[in-house]
Amino acid sequence: MLHKLRQAMGIRDDQYQLIGTLELDDGFFSTDKKPQDKDQPQKRGRGSQKKSKVLVMAESEPVKDKTTKKGKPRKVGHIKMLVMEDLKPDTVTPLVEKNVSDDVKIDSDDSTSYNKLAEVVAEHKPKVVAKEDINKDLPWVHLAISNAKRMLLDVYHHIAPEYLQSYLNEFCYKFNRRYFGENLFDRLLIACVSFKNNLRYYPR
């Protein structure tokens, strides 16, 4: 039942595209090995079978008076977090094209994963981002990644990779409606009723 609720959250957020100026980066989330990788030697680092790749995008407009009330140089809007099979440009670019407006401006690091983004958005400004400048240049995507990891670490154990998107749907849905207060439950109920025919069965 919880997975169906999370799926409804994801379907609802799929109705919207991100707009304006965006931060974009990828994150790696710890998950179980896929069944086909169980007998393979364990890899380390970015290629590890126990790391799922996630594309993270956040509406992030620079503020006029240098920082927000929370000390951030940019003001955050909505976010999206999408699980990917790999970090190849031919994987990343269609995901971005589908989930953002074609007139957006994207700020990212200079990863080769993003070298085709200029083909699908109005402007792409890749930049070499030093580790000490992450909170200045890409503050919200990295805060979203760290908060999502903390949520999973506190509550869940041994997450199967096929369920990671479901949990990220929940995180993004709540983040994007962080000011809804008591109305959050009612809005989720409406989403569940609206998309009830699209919800798939999750086996135990």
N, C-alpha and C positions, 0 to 999 in steps of 0.2 A: 504493500500500500504506500509506504514512504517513497519507494522508487517511482511509483505512478505520480505522486504529488510532485516529485522533483522533475519528472518528465514534463508535466504540465507547465512547470516554471520555465523549463527550457523552450518549449513550444511558444509560450507567450513572448519571451524575449527574442525569439527568432523573427517575430513580426516587425521588429524595429531594426533600422540601420543606424550605425554610429555616425555622427555629424561633426562638423567643425574641425578643430585641430586635435589630433590624436597622438598619444604615446603608444608605441608598439614594441614588444619584446617577447621572447620565449622563456618558459620556465620548465623545470624538470621536477616531476612529482614522483615520490616513491610508491611503487605498486608491486604486486606479485608478478612473477614471471608468467608470460603467456604459456599455454599448454605446449605449444610447439618449441618453446625455448627451455623447457624443464631440464632436458638432458644435455644442454649446451654448456660449455665452460662459462663461468661468470665473467663478464667484461667489467671494466672500470670506467668511471667518468661518464661523459655524455652518451656513450654508446652502450651503457649498461642495460641489460634486459629488465632490470628492476626500476628503471626510470622511464616514465611516460612523458612525452613531449607535449607542451601546451602553448598555444599562441594566445597572448594576452594583449588586449587593446583597451585603451581608456580615453574617453573624451577629456581633454586636458587643456584648458585655455590659460595662457599666461595672465597674471593679474597685474593691474596698473600700478598699485602701490606696493609692488615687489613681493609681498607675501600675503597669504590668507591668514585668517585668525589662528589657524593651527601651524603657521610658520612655513607653509608650502609655497613655492614660487608659482604654482599653477593651481587652478580650480578644477576639480574633477566633476564630471557628469556621470554618464553611464559607462559600464564596462562590459566586455565579453571575454570569455575564456573558452578556448576550443581545443580539444585533444587532436593531435596530429600523428600520422604514421611516421613522418620523418621531417627533416628541416630543409628539404630541397625547395628551390624557388618555385618549381612547378606544383608543389603541394601548398606552399604558403600563399602564393599570389591569388589562386582562385578562392581560397578561404577569405582573404581580405576583400576581394572584389564583391563577394556575396554579402558581406556583413557590414560594409561601410558605404556611405554615399559617395558618388563619383567625384564630388567637388571637395572632398576632405584634403587636409594637409597632414602628413604623417611625419612625426619625429621618431627616429630609431637609432640604434647603433649601426655600425657599418658592416654587419654580418652579410656574407654572400647569400644567405637565405632570402634577403630582401632586395636583391639587385634587379628584380623585375617589377617592383611595386609602382614605379613611375609610369608604367604602362596602363595602370588601372585607376589611378587617383590623380587629383589635380596637381599635387606637389608632394614629393618625398625628399626629406632632408636627412640623409644618413650622416652620422657623426661618430667619430671615435670618442667613446665615453670612458674616461678613466674611472676606476673603481671608486675613488673618493668623490667623484662628481655625479654618481648615479642619482642621489637624492635631489640634486639640482636639475639635472637634465631629463630624467625619467622617473620622477618621484612616485607617481601613482601606480604604474604597472608593478613596480617592485613592492610597494606596500600591499597591493592586492595579492600578489604571489605569496608574500610572507604570511599574510593574514589567512589566506586559504589553506596554506600548509599547516598553520597552527590549529585551525578548526579541525582538520583531518587528524592531526596528531593527538588532539585532546579527546576525540570521540571514537575514531575508527581504528581498526587494526587489520593489517594484511588486506588492503584494498585490491580487488581484482581490477585489472586495467579496463575491462569492459564496463565497469561501473563508475569509473572516475568522472566521466562527463556528467553523469547524473548528480554527483556531489557538487561539481562545479556549477551546474545549473542552479542548485540551491543557493550557493554562495553569491552568485551574480544577481539572482532574483532579489535576494534580501538587500544586497548592496545598492542596487538600482532603485529600491523603494525604501531607503533608509529613513526617509522623513514621513512615511505613511502612518507610523504609529499603530493604533488599534485597527485601522482600516486594512492593514496588510492581510489579515485572515480573510476578510470579505472579498478582497480582490483575488486572492488565490482560489477561493471557492468559485468565483465567476469563471476563472481560467479553467478550472477542472471541468465544469459543466460545459463550457464552450468547446473544449477539445477532447471530450470523453471518448469519442469515436476514434481518436488518433492515438490513444494510449495503449501501449503493447503490454503483453503479459510478461512478468518477470518470474522465472522459475525459482524455487527455493534452492 
